[in-house]
Amino acid sequence: MAYQVGDMVLVPSSMLENGDDYPFALHRTTVTEVAARSIKVTQSDGSASAFIATSKCHKNIGICIINVGDNATETALLDPLAKSLLQFCRLLMSDDYIRLLKVRSLAELELVWRPNAAAYSHVLLVGHGSGTEFKFAVDGWVGPARLAEAFQVNQLDAKLFVSLTCQAGFKAFGGEFSNEAVCRHFIGPFHSIHGAVGSQFAQTFLSYQLLAGETVKVAFRHARERVPMSSSFRLWQNGKLTAGPK
């Protein structure tokens, strides 16, 4: 991504002087100087930083956590999982980059998603899956094409989806969903997965991608390798399995 002087960016606080004193792991600041593959930014004291690799900087980032209720496991599983993701993201960046949505129907998802979709680059899905469908309390089981339709907003960039629903990594769901225009990458588990493992996987993936500046594929591989019991996660792009178990 190209950067210009004056651009607003998010950079890892660890890349700045006295980075441990910053309130968030990602610091919102302004570009002051641009080189070939690095930039300088304004630090909290007004001084310019050392050069930071552009791979570690982010211009258009936003995380939307969507908790799809089923009226059965929300209190014990779905709500705690969604809240754990929210609180972690609030350590990464300020609240204006993050939103938690609780929905129980496709109509409600469309209502709350579409007016705000442009703000988000990442979508974290919390709910229940079957390997071919996604469960809504009101609509029952919904296939990947219909779910993608609910996320569709014309002329918007495709999003990175991380689904923490059981068996979402099956080709019949994850592979098909990744082929939809709304999806840039799709990550989901091939088998059933415990909520605690899903939460830790998502947090680890985001840390590697947003803080370490790794590509989606490398951050995915590191999260699979370093989170216990998360080896079943798969990464899909344009209908093709690009990483994870075959």
C-alpha positions in Angstrom: 0.0 0.0 0.0 1.3 3.4 -0.9 1.8 6.0 1.8 2.0 9.8 1.6 3.1 12.5 4.1 0.0 13.4 6.1 -1.7 10.0 5.9 -3.3 8.7 9.1 -2.0 5.3 10.0 -1.9 2.7 12.7 1.6 1.5 13.7 2.7 -1.0 16.4 3.5 0.9 19.6 6.5 -1.4 20.0 8.1 0.4 17.0 8.0 3.7 18.8 10.1 5.2 21.6 8.7 4.4 25.0 6.2 2.1 23.3 5.2 0.4 26.5 3.7 3.6 27.7 1.2 3.9 24.9 -2.5 2.9 25.8 -2.9 0.6 22.8 -0.8 -1.9 21.0 -1.5 0.0 17.7 -1.0 3.7 17.8 -2.9 6.1 15.5 -0.6 8.7 14.2 0.4 10.7 11.1 3.1 10.0 8.4 5.8 12.6 8.4 8.3 11.1 5.9 8.2 8.4 3.2 11.0 6.2 1.9 11.0 3.2 -0.5 9.5 0.7 1.9 9.4 2.5 5.2 7.9 5.6 6.8 8.4 7.9 9.8 5.5 8.9 12.0 4.7 11.4 14.7 5.3 9.9 18.2 3.2 10.9 21.3 5.7 13.6 22.3 5.5 15.2 18.9 8.9 13.9 17.7 9.5 11.9 14.5 10.0 8.1 14.9 12.8 6.1 13.3 11.9 4.5 10.0 9.2 1.8 10.3 8.7 -0.9 7.6 5.5 -0.3 5.7 4.6 -3.9 6.2 4.0 -3.2 9.9 1.8 -0.2 9.2 -1.9 -0.1 8.5 -4.0 2.5 6.8 -7.5 1.0 6.5 -8.1 -1.3 9.5 -11.3 -2.0 11.4 -12.6 -5.1 13.2 -16.3 -6.1 13.4 -17.2 -9.0 15.7 -20.5 -10.5 14.8 -22.2 -12.7 17.4 -24.9 -14.8 15.7 -27.3 -15.9 18.4 -29.0 -19.3 18.5 -31.2 -18.8 21.7 -29.6 -21.9 23.2 -25.9 -21.5 23.9 -25.5 -17.8 24.0 -25.0 -17.3 27.7 -22.5 -20.1 28.2 -20.6 -20.0 24.9 -21.3 -17.4 22.3 -21.5 -14.3 24.4 -18.3 -15.1 26.4 -16.4 -15.9 23.2 -17.5 -12.7 21.5 -16.7 -10.6 24.6 -13.2 -12.2 24.9 -12.5 -11.1 21.3 -13.9 -7.6 21.9 -11.7 -7.1 25.0 -8.6 -8.3 23.2 -9.3 -6.0 20.3 -9.8 -3.1 22.7 -6.2 -3.7 23.8 -5.0 -3.6 20.2 -6.7 -0.3 19.2 -9.2 2.4 20.3 -12.9 1.7 20.3 -13.6 3.6 17.1 -11.9 0.9 15.1 -14.0 -2.0 16.7 -17.6 -3.0 16.9 -19.4 -6.0 18.4 -22.8 -6.8 16.8 -25.3 -9.2 18.3 -27.8 -10.5 15.7 -30.2 -13.5 15.5 -31.5 -13.1 11.9 -30.2 -12.3 8.4 -32.5 -9.2 8.3 -30.9 -7.9 11.5 -27.4 -8.6 10.1 -28.1 -6.7 7.0 -29.7 -3.8 8.9 -26.7 -3.2 11.2 -23.9 -4.3 8.8 -24.6 -2.4 5.6 -24.6 1.2 6.9 -21.2 0.6 8.6 -19.5 -1.9 6.4 -17.0 0.5 4.9 -15.3 0.9 8.3 -14.2 -2.7 8.7 -11.4 -4.8 7.1 -11.8 -7.8 9.3 -14.9 -9.7 10.3 -14.8 -12.2 13.2 -17.8 -14.6 13.1 -19.1 -16.2 16.3 -21.9 -18.8 16.1 -22.6 -22.4 15.1 -21.8 -24.1 11.8 -22.5 -27.5 10.3 -19.8 -27.7 7.6 -22.3 -26.5 4.9 -24.4 -23.9 6.7 -24.4 -21.2 9.4 -27.1 -21.2 12.1 -29.3 -18.2 12.9 -31.9 -18.4 15.7 -34.6 -16.9 13.5 -33.8 -18.2 10.0 -32.3 -21.6 10.9 -29.5 -22.9 8.8 -28.2 -20.6 6.1 -25.8 -21.5 3.3 -22.6 -19.6 2.3 -24.2 -17.8 -0.8 -27.1 -16.4 1.3 -24.8 -15.4 4.1 -22.5 -13.6 1.7 -25.5 -11.8 0.2 -26.2 -10.3 3.6 -22.7 -8.9 3.7 -22.8 -7.5 0.2 -22.4 -3.8 -0.2 -21.6 -2.4 -3.7 -18.2 -0.9 -4.4 -16.7 -1.9 -1.1 -13.4 -3.7 -0.6 -13.6 -7.4 0.2 -13.2 -8.4 3.8 -11.0 -10.9 5.7 -13.4 -13.3 7.5 -12.3 -15.4 10.5 -15.1 -17.8 11.4 -15.0 -19.5 14.9 -17.9 -21.8 14.1 -17.5 -25.5 14.0 -16.6 -27.0 10.6 -16.6 -23.6 8.8 -13.4 -24.6 7.1 -15.1 -27.3 4.9 -15.0 -26.6 1.2 -18.8 -26.7 1.1 -18.9 -23.6 3.4 -15.5 -21.9 3.7 -14.4 -22.6 0.2 -17.7 -21.5 -1.3 -17.8 -18.3 0.8 -14.3 -17.4 -0.1 -15.3 -17.3 -3.7 -17.9 -14.6 -3.1 -17.1 -11.0 -3.9 -17.5 -9.9 -0.2 -14.6 -12.2 0.9 -10.8 -11.5 0.5 -9.8 -14.4 2.7 -11.8 -16.9 4.8 -10.4 -18.7 7.8 -12.3 -21.4 9.7 -11.8 -24.8 11.4 -12.2 -28.1 9.6 -13.5 -29.9 12.7 -15.5 -28.9 15.8 -13.6 -26.5 18.0 -13.9 -25.3 21.6 -14.7 -21.6 22.1 -11.5 -21.2 24.2 -9.4 -22.5 21.4 -11.2 -20.3 18.8 -10.7 -17.2 20.9 -7.0 -17.8 21.4 -6.5 -18.6 17.7 -8.2 -15.4 16.5 -6.2 -13.3 19.0 -2.9 -15.0 17.9 -3.7 -14.5 14.2 -4.5 -10.8 14.7 -1.3 -10.3 16.7 0.9 -11.8 14.0 -0.9 -10.0 11.2 -1.4 -6.5 12.8 1.5 -6.3 15.3 4.2 -8.3 13.6 3.2 -7.2 10.1 3.0 -10.7 8.7 1.0 -11.6 5.6 -2.3 -13.3 6.1 -0.8 -16.7 5.1 2.2 -16.4 7.4 0.2 -15.1 10.3 -2.3 -18.0 9.8 0.5 -20.5 9.8 2.0 -19.2 12.9 -1.4 -19.1 14.7 -2.0 -22.7 13.7 1.4 -23.8 14.9 1.4 -22.0 18.2 -2.1 -22.3 19.6 -2.9 -25.7 21.1 -5.5 -27.8 19.3 -5.9 -25.3 16.5 -4.3 -27.3 13.7 -7.6 -27.9 12.0 -8.0 -24.3 10.8 -8.0 -23.8 7.1 -7.3 -20.7 4.9 -9.4 -20.2 1.8 -9.0 -17.6 -1.0 -11.1 -17.4 -4.2 -12.4 -20.9 -3.7 -9.0 -22.5 -3.2 -7.5 -24.0 -0.1 -4.2 -22.0 0.4 -3.1 -23.3 3.8 -4.2 -25.8 6.4 -4.9 -29.5 6.4 -6.2 -31.1 3.1 
